[in-house]
Amino acid sequence: MAARPGALWENVRLALEALRVARLRAALTILGVVIGVATVMTMASIVEGIRNQIVGTIEVAGPTTFYVLKKFSQTPLNPDALPRDVRIRPDLSEAEAARIRRLPEIGYAALWAQTLARLEVDGTRTQPMAVFGADDGFPRIQGGELVAGRWFTRAELLGGGAVVDLQDETARSLFGEVAPLGAWVRIGGRPARVVGLWEEPGNIFAPPGQAVGAVVPYRFLDRQFAIDRTNALWIPVKPRDGVRVAAAQEAVLTVLREMRGLRPGQGSTFDLVTQDQILDTFNSVTSVFFLVMLVLSGIALLVGGIGVMAIMTVSVTSRTREIGVRKALGATRRDILLQFLVEAATLTGIGGVVGVAAGLLLGRVAAGALDVAPVVSPVITAVAVVVSVGIGLLFGLLPAVRASRLGPVAARGQEE
């Protein structure tokens, strides 16, 4: 038998009235749903924002750029406890980078390194920041632009000159209104003269909270700092225009194996990594992370669903007189079933909407702390609300069926 016109909205009204009467129970049940949905929304917003930033960084470097590494690993290796197959690999060298750069297929190659250090000017210090050792081709790979001053001269690159290009925002935090060009800054306690200011694009490859603070000549970094030559030393390579990535990689592979005296059949003692591999690694890592968050969110939603079942069971028990009166006035089992299902769905639907709003807010806060732009997925938002309502329907079904089976006489007897 079909429900009467307007019966759905009447049941929604009854549901809201019932929730108003049992405010505390309803609030506790809604809280479980809110936590689950908010967790999903927050993590989805952060993960998608980070992914977009990585894709943006790859687009800056160019889809053809690839990297030569001592060992490619999804997680950084402990330099003090390297596996044997990594220990026997030679470190990358400037000679290898120079030889790659001379290949006719290659447009750019150089040896880069990275370390973490505090920057200091007259007692004002930053938190540990990423400091790159590179050359004047740095913006070709990392993007960004020089906003003042210059990059390094050939003499500074060859001699490891104590010069630095500061990230523009870092320079403002250290010098304030004072012009930084020509001034001296201490990098991890080592003095260097500021010759340029560089404005970086968004770059997620810098760890959260450890933004790029400075770029110095590679030889300066090599001589003044202890470099992790397994995880923080690499050769970025850009093919010449018109050269396919596969052809450029084959040329690099051949020349490096020749320089290292590797015979046919021997494995390479270095890794070539493309942008796609980096993105695939990120996707595999974040997929696991996101799966864990979904499991935790599912547990919260399950708790919310059990709460819905409990509150609806109590509601049926305490409202038998109401059910009996409705049955006596002609309400059908379908009407009673619909009433309690709508009540359960309303309960979790409210939790879903509040959870989405809370998730969006928390996502913005967390993304701001990680210095990424949060991304709101309409699909995930819709799914979160639908799932929350579905939880209400699923866990509210048993109490609703029980209520619909009560007859007018039985309901009155239970009440008495």
N, C-alpha and C positions, 0 to 999 in steps of 0.2 A: 504494500500500500504506500503510495507516494505521500511525502510530507506535505502538510498544508502550506500554501503560499505565505511567506513571511515567518515560517516556523524556525528557519535557521537563525534569523536575527533575534527572534524571541528567545531562542536558546542561548545565544551569545549574551543577551541582556541578563538572563537568569544566571549564566556562568559568572559574569562580572559581579553580580550581586552576591553570589555564594563566596567568591574570592574576597569580597569586601568584608563579609561577616567573619571569615577565617583568615584574617590578614597575616598573622604571624606564620601559620602553617604554609600559606601560599607564598609568602616572602622567602621562607627557607627553601621551599621546593624550587622556586624561580631562581634562587641563588646558584643552585647546582647547575642548572641549564646555562645561566649566564657565564659561569666560570668555564664550562666546556666550550661554548660558542666563542667567547672572547679569546680563549687560548688559540683556537683554530684561526680566527680572523687576524690576531696579532702576528702569529707565526707566518701565515700566508702573506701578509702585508710586507713583513721584513724580508722573507725569502725571495719574493718576487721583486722587491726593490733592489736587493743585492744582485739578483740575476740580471736585471736591467742595467745596473751599473757596470757589471762585468762585460756584458755585451757591448755597452757603450765604450768601455776601455779598449776592447778588442777592435771595435770600429775605428778608434783613434789610431791604434797601432797599425791597423790595416789587416785584412784577412790573410794576406800573404806572409806576414811576419812570422818567423818561427825562431826557436831558441835551441842553443846547444848547451846541455847541462852535463855535469859529471854523473848525476844519477837523478832520474825523474821519479819522485815519490809523492803519493797522495798526501802524506803527512811528513813534516820535516824530520830528518834523521838526526839522531843524537850524535854529534861530532866526536864525542868521547867514547862511543860504543858502536862504531860502524860495523855492519856485516862485512865478512871477508871479501865478498865480491865487489864491495864498494871501496874498501881500503886499498885494494890492489889497482884501482883505477887511477891514472895520473890526474893531477889537477889541470884544469884548463889554463892556458897560458896566453900571454899577449902575442907571442909568435904565431900561435894557431889562429888567433883572431885576425892578425895582419895577413896571414896566408889566405884565409877565407875571403877577406876584403878584396884581394887582388884577383879573385876568380872572375872571369868574364860574365858569369851568370848573376853575380852579386852586386847589389847597389849600395849596401851598407852592412858593416859588421864591426863590432868592437867588444872588448872585454869590459864587463860591468861587474860591480860588486855593491853590496849593501850592508850597512851596519846600523845599530841603534845608538844614539847618543843624545845628550842634553846640549842645547845651545844656550850660551850665556853671554850677556852684555852688562857690564857694571852691576853685577849682583842680581840681575833679572834673568831667571832661568826658565826654560821650557820643560815639559815632561819629556821622557825619552821619545825621540822622533826618528823616522827613517832618514838616513843620510846615504845618498847614492854616490858611488864613484863611477864616473862615466866620462864622456867627451862632449864636444859641441853638437853631436848628433842626437843628444838626449831627447829633445822635443820631437824628433822624427818618430820615435818609438812611443814615448809617454804622452805626447800631445802637450797642450798648453802653449803659452807664448811668453816671450821676453817682454816685460813691461817697462824695464829701465835697465840701463847699463849694457853689458855685453856678456857673451859666453867666453870660453877660455881660448887663449892664444896657443899656437903650436908649441911655443917655448914652455908655457905653463903646463901643457899636457905632457910633454916629454920629460920635463924636470920635476914633475909632481909639485908644482907651485902651490903655496898656501893661499889659495884664492877660493871663493865660494859664490855660488849663485843661490841666494836665499829664496824660499817660497814667499810670495808677497805677503800673505797673511801672517806668517811667522815673523817676517821683518817688522811689521807694524806692531806686533805684540812685544818685540824686543826693544825697538827703538822709539816707539810712539810717534811723535811728530818730527823727530830728528831725522834728517836725510841719511839713510844707511850707506849709500854708495861711498866707497873709500874708507869706511869705518872698519874696525876689527871686531870679530866675534870669536868666541871660544867654542869649539866643537868637541865635546867630550874632553875638555881641558886643553885642546890644541888650538892655537890662534890661527885665524885665517882672515884675509881681507875681502870685504864684500865688493864684488865687481859687477853684479847684476841682480835683478829681481825677476823671478819667474812665477807666473800665475799658472797653477796646475788645473787640469780638468778633473772631474770626479774620477778617482782611481781606487777601486776596491781591493787591489792587490796589496795595498798598505794595510797592515793589521788594524783592527778597530782601535781607536785611541792612539794610534801611532802613525800619524799623518806624515807625508813627506815634508821634511823641514829644510833640506839643503841638498845641493848637488856640488860635488867637488871633483877635481881631476882624479881619474882612477889611481894614478900612481901616488897621489897624496894619501888617499884612503889606504892603499896597500902598505905604504911605509909607516903610517901613523897609527893604524888600528890592526887588531887581530881579526882577520876575516874568516868567517865560516866558509871554507872553500868547497864544501859539499852542497850546502843549501843556499848560499848567498853569493855565488860566483857563477856567471853565465855569459853567453855570447848571444845577443840578439842579432838576427840576420834578416835583411830585407832583400828579396830578389830585385834585379833590374826590371824596369817597366817592360812588360811583354814577355817576361820569363815565367813559366809555370812554376808553382811551388814545388811540385814533384821533381822537376829538372834541377832546380836550385838545391833541393835537399840531396839529390843524388850526387851533385858536384861536391857539396860539403862533406858528405859521407865518404866519398872517394879520397878527397885530399886529407881528411883527418886520419883515416885508416892508413894512408901512405905515410903521413908524418909520424904515426905511432908504431910503424913497422908491423902492422897486423897482417897475418897471412890469410889467404882465402880459407874460409871455413871457421876461422876464429871469430868469436863474438866481438862486437864493438865495445870499447871501454868508455863510451860516452852515450848520451841519449839525445835524439832530436825530438823536439816537442812542438806541435803546432798549436795555434789558437783553439782549434776545435777540441784537441785533447785536453787543454786546460779547462774549457767549458764543460766537457764531458766529466772530468774529474770533479769539478764544482757540483755538477748536477747529481753525481753519485753520492757525494758527501751530504749535500743538502736534502736529498731524497730520504736518506736514512734519518737525518735530523728531523725532517718534517714528519716521517712515519712515527717516530717516537712521540712527537707532539700530538699527532692524531690519536695514538693509543692513550696518552694521558687525557686528552680531551674526551675520548670515548668513555674512559672511566668516569670522568666528571658527569658526562651526559647520562651514563648508566645510573649513577647515584641519583641524578635528577629524576630519571625515569622511575626508579624505585620509590623516590619521594612522591612522585605523582600517583603511583599506585596506592601508596599508603594513605595519602591525603584523600584520594577519591574513595577508598574503602571506608575510611572514617566518615567521609561525607555521606556515603550511601547509608551507613548505619545510623547516622544522626538525623537523616532526613526521610526516614521511612514514612512518617505522617504526611509529609509533602507529596511523596510518591503515591501514597494511597489516595490522597485527595485528587491528584491529577488523574489517576486511573479511574476513580469514581466519576470524574467529570468527562470521561471519554477518551483520555489519552491512551494511545496504543503503546505496545512494547517498543515499536520503532521510535515513537516520540521520546520515550524515556531513555532509550539507548542513545539517541541523537543528542539529547540534553547533556548527558554525562560525558559523551565523547567530545562534544563541543567545549565543555567545561575544561576537560583535560588538555585539549588542543589549545584553548585560550591561555591556559596556565603556562604551557611550554612555549607558545607563540610569543607571549610577552617576554619570557626569558630569552627567547631567540633574538627578538628585536633589541632588547637592552644589551644582550651579549654582543651583537654586531656593533652597536654604538660604542660599547666599552672597548671592544677589540680594535676598532678604528682609532680610538683615542690612544690606547696603549701602543698600537702600532706606530703612530706618529711620534710618540715619546721615545720608544725604543729605537726607531729608525733615526731620530735626531741624535740620539746618543752614539749611534754607530756611523753617523754622517752619511746616511743613504736616504734616497727619496722613497717614502712608502708608496706602494702601489696597491690600489683597491681593485680586486677582481670582482666584477659584477656576478660572475658565475659562482664563485666561492661564497659570496654574500647571499645569493639566492639559495644555494645548497644548504648553507648554515641555518637559514630560517626554515626551509622545508624539512630538514632533518630534525630540528627542534620540535616542530609541530608533529612530525611523524612519531617522535618519541612519546609525545603526549597521547596520540591515538593508540599506539601500540600498548603502552603501559596502562592506559585508561580503559582499554577494552574489557578486561576482566571485571573490574568494578561496575562498568556500565552495563554489561550483560547481566550481572547479578541484580542490579537495580531494575532492569527491564523485566526480569522474571517475577518480581514481587507483584502479587495481586492486591487489590484494594483491601480485602479482609486480612490477608497475611501481613500486609504493611501495617495495618492498624494494630494487629495483635502484637507485632514486634515492638511497636512504639509503646504499647501499654505494658 
